Every structure is written in C-alpha cells, then in structure tokens.
Amino acid sequence: MKLRLATLFVAGLLCGCGAATTSQPDEAGSSQDETAQPDGLAPTTSQPAAPLTTVAPELSSEQTEIDIVAAASLARLTTDNSFGGASVFDRVNIVDRYGTPTPDGFLQFGPDSSLIEPEVRAAVEQALKPMSVTWVGSSSEVIGTGQEIPSYQDVGPVLTLGTPSVDGDQAAMTTGLWCGDLCGAGGTHRLEWTESEGWLITGMEGPQWIS
C-alpha cells in the first residue's frame, strides 16, 4: 500500500470541472411493458421480471454499472477509509462525474469527464443511507482553492469515483476519499459478480494510498 501525502490527493481532486449541482434523486422505479397478443390468441398472464442483479452482468450493463458504483462507494466510505474501517461520516460530497484512473491509484478529471447518470446517483444514495449525499461539480467547490484547507467536520468529506471496468463477472473501480488536510484514501477495488448477492467487493488491486 502506498502512503501518499494528502496534498497530492487534493491536487488531483482540484482538477475536477463543471457547474455545481446538488440533487437528491428519488429511488429509480421499475415498470413492466405490456406485450400485445396476436388476434385470435388468448392473453397470457405475465410474470414479474427477475431482478437485474440476478442476471449475468453482460445482459444488463446499466444495472451492472449501478451495482458496482454503489458497492465501491460504500466500501470506500465505511471500510477502506482513513479511520481503520470505522463508519464516521454522517454526510458526504460526491463529485458528479467519473474520473479517469491513473497508474498510481488517483483520479483525473477534465472537460470530457462523463456525468454520473441519475439512476446511478439514486443507487449510491440508497446504499449510503443514513448518510446525506450532496452532488458537486468538483472537489474545489467543497475544499476551496486557497491555502486554508477546511476540515471534513466543517464541510464534509469528498468522494470521487472512477469509471468502472467490467470483464465478464469481474470488475474494478477506482475511488478516492478526501477527509482533511492530512486525511484521505484511495485506489482500486476488485469486485466479483455472484448469483446470490450480485456484485461484491473481493479486495484491492494496484497502488493504494492513504494518509
């Protein structure tokens, strides 16, 4: 595990861009499409669709993204943080777009960074309850750009999310957590898809950093 100064993390975070947005999306609902019956055939009773989390991941890329991002966000804030795995946050700021992972376990943001879809945001908010979630355009909206660095108790921690990488039933996702001038953690989680529980965190891969 790499030990890095939090100032490096802050510098990486300040690359974020975009206008500030704060949202509290409602949980995504589900609907069933009606299938018309050909003339002369008796209507059939439709059965409820199986939950997407029990379907092979390649058959539902949208749900795969939702489940992976929610699982990785929860792990970074409540387990793989700078507090020995203790859940210490009652609120969190999350940058509203995906960063690009770097070889040293950080995330880079730019004008082409993809926004995180409302359905994914709603799943993250649900997974992090009872934490309050605020979506921001960049970490600088929370931390600022001056020499005076606030504490997470004053402004809340900042979570950054990388674009998930999926290969069949295996996945990887990089996340970063800022929680103060000398407080932070980040790196890539490994995940595996299981029929019984969906996407689960199985460990870490590549460089990890903590301060």
C-alpha positions as CSV (number, residue, x, y, z in Angstrom):
1,M,0.0,0.0,0.0
2,K,1.4,3.3,-1.0
3,L,1.5,6.1,1.6
4,R,0.9,9.4,-0.1
5,L,0.6,13.0,1.2
6,A,-2.9,14.3,1.2
7,T,-1.7,17.3,-0.7
8,L,-1.2,15.1,-3.8
9,F,-4.8,13.9,-3.4
10,V,-6.1,17.4,-3.1
11,A,-4.2,18.4,-6.2
12,G,-5.8,15.6,-8.1
13,L,-9.2,16.4,-6.8
14,L,-8.9,20.1,-7.8
15,C,-8.7,19.0,-11.5
16,G,-12.5,18.5,-11.4
17,C,-14.6,20.7,-13.6
18,G,-18.3,21.6,-14.2
19,A,-21.0,23.6,-12.6
20,A,-22.2,22.8,-9.1
21,T,-25.3,20.7,-8.8
22,T,-26.9,19.4,-5.7
23,S,-29.6,16.7,-6.1
24,Q,-31.5,14.2,-4.1
25,P,-32.8,11.8,-6.8
26,D,-35.8,9.6,-5.9
27,E,-35.1,5.9,-6.0
28,A,-35.4,4.6,-9.5
29,G,-38.7,2.8,-10.0
30,S,-39.4,-0.2,-12.2
31,S,-42.1,-0.7,-14.8
32,Q,-43.3,-3.7,-16.9
33,D,-44.0,-3.4,-20.6
34,E,-47.3,-4.8,-21.8
35,T,-47.0,-7.2,-24.7
36,A,-49.8,-7.2,-27.2
37,Q,-51.3,-10.6,-28.2
38,P,-51.9,-11.6,-31.8
39,D,-55.5,-11.7,-32.9
40,G,-57.2,-15.0,-32.1
41,L,-54.8,-15.9,-29.2
42,A,-55.9,-15.8,-25.6
43,P,-54.0,-13.3,-23.4
44,T,-51.4,-14.8,-21.2
45,T,-50.6,-13.8,-17.6
46,S,-47.2,-12.1,-17.5
47,Q,-44.7,-13.0,-14.7
48,P,-42.7,-10.3,-12.9
49,A,-39.3,-9.8,-14.4
50,A,-36.4,-11.3,-12.4
51,P,-34.3,-8.7,-10.6
52,L,-31.5,-7.5,-12.8
53,T,-28.9,-8.2,-10.2
54,T,-29.5,-12.0,-10.7
55,V,-28.9,-11.8,-14.4
56,A,-25.5,-12.4,-16.0
57,P,-23.7,-8.9,-15.9
58,E,-23.2,-8.8,-19.7
59,L,-27.0,-8.9,-20.2
60,S,-27.6,-5.7,-18.2
61,S,-24.8,-3.2,-18.5
62,E,-26.8,-0.4,-16.9
63,Q,-27.6,-2.3,-13.8
64,T,-24.1,-3.6,-13.6
65,E,-22.8,0.0,-13.5
66,I,-25.4,0.9,-10.9
67,D,-24.5,-2.0,-8.6
68,I,-20.7,-1.6,-9.0
69,V,-20.6,2.1,-8.3
70,A,-22.9,1.7,-5.2
71,A,-20.8,-1.1,-3.8
72,A,-17.5,0.7,-4.3
73,S,-18.8,3.9,-2.8
74,L,-20.0,2.2,0.3
75,A,-16.7,0.3,0.7
76,R,-14.6,3.5,0.4
77,L,-16.6,5.5,2.9
78,T,-17.3,2.8,5.5
79,T,-14.5,0.2,5.3
80,D,-11.4,1.3,3.3
81,N,-11.0,4.8,4.6
82,S,-8.5,6.6,6.9
83,F,-10.3,5.6,10.1
84,G,-9.4,1.9,10.4
85,G,-12.7,0.8,8.7
86,A,-14.9,2.7,11.1
87,S,-18.0,4.4,9.7
88,V,-17.6,8.0,10.9
89,F,-19.4,10.2,8.3
90,D,-23.0,11.4,8.5
91,R,-22.7,13.2,5.2
92,V,-20.6,13.2,2.0
93,N,-20.0,15.3,-1.1
94,I,-19.6,13.3,-4.3
95,V,-18.2,14.7,-7.5
96,D,-20.9,14.2,-10.1
97,R,-18.8,12.8,-12.9
98,Y,-16.4,9.9,-13.4
99,G,-12.7,10.5,-13.2
100,T,-10.1,8.6,-15.2
101,P,-7.8,6.3,-13.1
102,T,-4.1,7.0,-13.2
103,P,-1.3,4.4,-12.8
104,D,-0.7,5.5,-9.2
105,G,-4.2,5.0,-8.0
106,F,-5.5,8.5,-8.3
107,L,-8.3,10.0,-10.5
108,Q,-8.0,12.7,-13.1
109,F,-10.9,14.9,-14.2
110,G,-11.3,17.1,-17.3
111,P,-13.9,18.8,-19.6
112,D,-14.8,15.4,-21.2
113,S,-15.4,13.6,-17.9
114,S,-18.7,11.8,-18.1
115,L,-21.6,12.8,-15.8
116,I,-22.9,10.1,-13.5
117,E,-26.5,9.2,-14.5
118,P,-29.4,9.9,-12.2
119,E,-30.2,6.2,-11.8
120,V,-26.6,5.6,-10.6
121,R,-26.8,8.5,-8.2
122,A,-30.0,7.3,-6.7
123,A,-28.5,3.8,-6.1
124,V,-25.5,5.4,-4.4
125,E,-27.7,7.5,-2.1
126,Q,-29.7,4.4,-1.2
127,A,-26.5,2.4,-0.4
128,L,-25.0,5.1,1.7
129,K,-28.1,5.7,3.9
130,P,-28.4,7.2,6.5
131,M,-25.5,9.4,5.2
132,S,-26.7,12.6,3.5
133,V,-25.3,12.9,-0.1
134,T,-24.6,16.2,-1.9
135,W,-23.5,16.0,-5.6
136,V,-21.0,18.7,-6.6
137,G,-19.3,19.6,-9.9
138,S,-15.8,19.5,-8.5
139,S,-14.0,19.0,-5.2
140,S,-12.9,22.6,-5.2
141,E,-16.5,23.6,-4.6
142,V,-16.1,22.0,-1.2
143,I,-12.4,22.3,-0.4
144,G,-11.7,25.6,-2.0
145,T,-8.7,26.7,-3.9
146,G,-6.8,28.7,-1.3
147,Q,-4.1,27.7,1.2
148,E,-6.5,27.3,4.0
149,I,-7.8,23.7,3.9
150,P,-11.1,23.1,5.8
151,S,-11.8,20.1,7.9
152,Y,-14.3,17.4,6.9
153,Q,-16.2,18.2,10.1
154,D,-16.9,21.7,8.7
155,V,-17.6,20.9,5.0
156,G,-18.0,17.1,4.8
157,P,-15.7,14.6,3.1
158,V,-15.4,14.4,-0.7
159,L,-15.7,11.1,-2.6
160,T,-14.5,10.8,-6.2
161,L,-15.5,7.9,-8.5
162,G,-13.7,6.4,-11.5
163,T,-15.3,4.8,-14.5
164,P,-16.0,1.1,-13.7
165,S,-14.1,-1.5,-15.7
166,V,-16.0,-4.8,-16.3
167,D,-14.8,-8.1,-17.8
168,G,-17.5,-10.7,-17.5
169,D,-18.1,-11.5,-13.9
170,Q,-15.0,-9.5,-12.8
171,A,-14.8,-5.7,-12.3
172,A,-12.6,-3.0,-11.0
173,M,-13.3,0.6,-9.9
174,T,-11.1,3.3,-8.5
175,T,-12.3,5.7,-5.8
176,G,-10.8,8.5,-3.8
177,L,-11.7,9.9,-0.4
178,W,-10.7,13.4,0.9
179,C,-11.3,13.9,4.6
180,G,-8.9,16.7,5.5
181,D,-5.5,18.3,5.1
182,L,-3.8,15.1,6.1
183,C,-6.7,12.6,5.7
184,G,-7.5,10.6,2.6
185,A,-7.5,7.2,1.0
186,G,-7.9,5.8,-2.5
187,G,-7.1,3.1,-5.0
188,T,-8.9,0.4,-7.0
189,H,-11.3,-2.2,-5.6
190,R,-11.8,-5.6,-7.2
191,L,-15.4,-6.9,-7.5
192,E,-16.9,-10.2,-8.5
193,W,-20.5,-10.9,-9.6
194,T,-22.3,-13.7,-7.8
195,E,-25.8,-15.1,-8.5
196,S,-26.7,-15.0,-4.8
197,E,-25.6,-11.5,-3.9
198,G,-24.8,-9.6,-7.1
199,W,-21.6,-7.5,-7.2
200,L,-19.3,-7.9,-4.2
201,I,-16.0,-6.3,-3.2
202,T,-13.3,-9.0,-3.1
203,G,-10.2,-6.9,-2.4
204,M,-7.8,-4.3,-3.8
205,E,-5.6,-4.2,-6.9
206,G,-2.8,-1.9,-7.9
207,P,-1.4,1.0,-6.0
208,Q,-3.3,2.2,-2.9
209,W,-2.7,5.4,-1.0
210,I,-3.7,6.6,2.5
211,S,-2.9,9.5,4.8
